[in-house]
């Protein structure tokens, strides 16, 4: 209760007390308001925050620290104006009133060159950072520089956010080499080649749709220094341990960028747990973008069998025993006759091992047992991906785009399991071939209207074959000789679709979008299972319950209309989606017609913050994973079956969000969302001490409520920013066990935490945080709750301009009080040799040498304790060189 009261008081203070600077910029020659850039500089001439004036010339800046500032005002064709201001009181508004700026003098001369060396330049949809104004020479890659730009955040996985919005792509000289996998670029490209970093709001992938398509996407464009264009440059990293752990990392990046041609070659290899595919993972799956050029997003063959278990708790460098290799070539050529060629190819070879021990306790309706497992998951993958894209522009009012993508996957699994002291071995092979083709034609009718036509064809084929040595069928068939299981699962999918979109910017603040289209899909699934004795003699039994043959076709005709308009501080959006679906599942026909409305209402002011309300009714359909009526063996003593068939799944959603402050000085965020599924897929679990049968079932009415908040404030007396964080998740659902009556369950997760980050400009800085996650389960059969805790404390110390220390400490405690805690301590030393542009670094990971970590989880019928092996303590010495 005290925590909640403290949060309420803290939030109340944030809303009611702010230090602000405001004013109105006008021309000196007439009482005319101007569109101007406003930059707030501190005593060290560093940018504290920035913004630009509204239509009436007014501006408002939020200030977190007290001290002396300079307000820098610039506008096109006007002289720059600077105003000194001493902010000596908290929670006060400093009103500068009307600020007149003067016209530039006009001279009659043959030529004039005006050079301005500003750190930030703001236009309508673009914020431009001059790289040299934010770099201090310690940046070895683009990501290091982006972390220093106001408003920019970079996550541990390399994903970038500006304000609260995820960055969609990172461009190089307006060309997109890596699409959604831009971490490969930002984490490896040397920062010293950059001239500017541009943040582009309302970004559209299709340049003909600029200012026509209604989008809230954000992109980053990197511009290269003139003396770096057309030259080969890059970086290389060599690192290794010096003792018997034998860890290593090799990275090589080579690139050459000009206005017309861009080449990027990389080779990465490591066994430090780092997933080399993370930067190119987008190539593995079809795009799920929501823009008008997308068609058939998230269309994929369902992986019905997963013979490898991966860690989801920590970063890969904690638990991923691996040996990864990745080779990639990215190429773009902009030809003079308005043709563009883009080529991407990737080869990836992965060896991965994961070690998990588990204790599973089951207690329901008199059935009470405990299973103990020790599992070693071993997998090797080979991926080959090639994508060719061709783009043709026609007189700046039309374009034609085509791409073809081919993917090959070969996966081998060799798993060693021990179940209740019985040894089981599992071997499997999984292959995937996929082809994807898309063509897009865009015609710009005038400056406000355009049409976009899209066609797409996809084919995927995935055969599985695996054997499992265990005694499961000894109990199922009541035959003591049953010892080995062999299962083959073949599945393939074809998809074809077309869509036509019309976009119209009716007025400055009004947009209309209409789409019509059709999608056709076929799926085929065939599963067969055989059982053998210890000498590989086939055992005869009734196979019908364990074999499947599914043929499914679906034709979907759809239309969608979206209308958005703004009125002063208000914005409104309306949408309507209609679908007519004709489906055939094993000769059974089904016809469905659906209408889904969408509503958005927003209110935005600099003083009161931004409000947004959204509501929708969405209707989805069950997929192939719900069409097989007999059991498929999924390995590790588990079977799955589904009799749901082809069904509509209607759902309602209502959400509210509020934030206070701009993208740079955001002080408070709050959102809450409620969803209700009228029909949803649940589970009937048939439990036996030796195996589990899982059956998909259709249940009525599932409720979900989730919300989150973040509030931040800078405290001068400790020169640090403190953030309070909170999340709430509630779910009400039903499931069945051993075909008994449905069990109603309510699950709640309440997370409260804080973070502190220093704002010092001295040699030492810190970050620390802690959160508590309260998990509560209430059901018809039992009630349980447990607490998870997590904390971190990071220290950064600059011994000099060239020597830096980072100390990273993490604390974890999962489950109830009797579970052990786990602490991680990592140290990084970095010494920069500026003269030769290379770094010498030492990374010491898991210095406390934790061998394993435990995770406790519960459900309404069971509890589990998982113990996962960790990568051992290792110290890596390496060199990173930019050239």
LINCOR-V533088 format. One record per run of one state. SS is the DSSP state (H for helix, E for strand, C for the rest). FROM is the first residue (numbers start at 1). TO is the last residue. If there is no record, write none. Layout:
BEGIN
ss from to
SS FROM TO
SS FROM TO
END
This chain:
BEGIN
ss from to
C 1 1
H 2 16
C 17 18
E 19 27
C 28 32
E 33 33
C 34 36
E 37 41
C 42 46
E 47 52
C 53 57
E 58 63
C 64 66
E 67 74
C 75 77
E 78 78
C 79 80
E 81 87
C 88 92
E 93 101
C 102 102
E 103 103
C 104 119
E 120 122
C 123 125
E 126 130
H 131 133
C 134 141
H 142 146
C 147 151
E 152 154
C 155 159
E 160 162
C 163 164
E 165 172
C 173 174
E 175 175
C 176 178
H 179 181
C 182 182
H 183 186
C 187 190
H 191 193
E 194 200
C 201 206
H 207 209
C 210 217
E 218 224
C 225 225
H 226 228
C 229 232
E 233 240
C 241 247
E 248 257
C 258 260
E 261 270
C 271 275
H 276 284
C 285 315
H 316 319
C 320 320
E 321 334
C 335 338
E 339 364
C 365 366
E 367 394
C 395 397
E 398 419
C 420 421
E 422 444
C 445 448
E 449 469
C 470 471
H 472 476
C 477 483
E 484 507
C 508 509
E 510 532
C 533 537
E 538 538
C 539 543
H 544 546
C 547 547
E 548 567
C 568 569
E 570 585
C 586 587
E 588 605
C 606 608
E 609 621
C 622 623
H 624 626
C 627 631
E 632 633
C 634 637
E 638 642
C 643 647
E 648 660
C 661 667
E 668 688
C 689 690
E 691 715
C 716 719
E 720 737
C 738 742
E 743 758
C 759 763
E 764 779
C 780 782
E 783 798
C 799 802
E 803 813
C 814 820
E 821 833
H 834 836
C 837 837
E 838 845
C 846 851
E 852 858
C 859 861
E 862 869
C 870 873
E 874 882
C 883 883
END
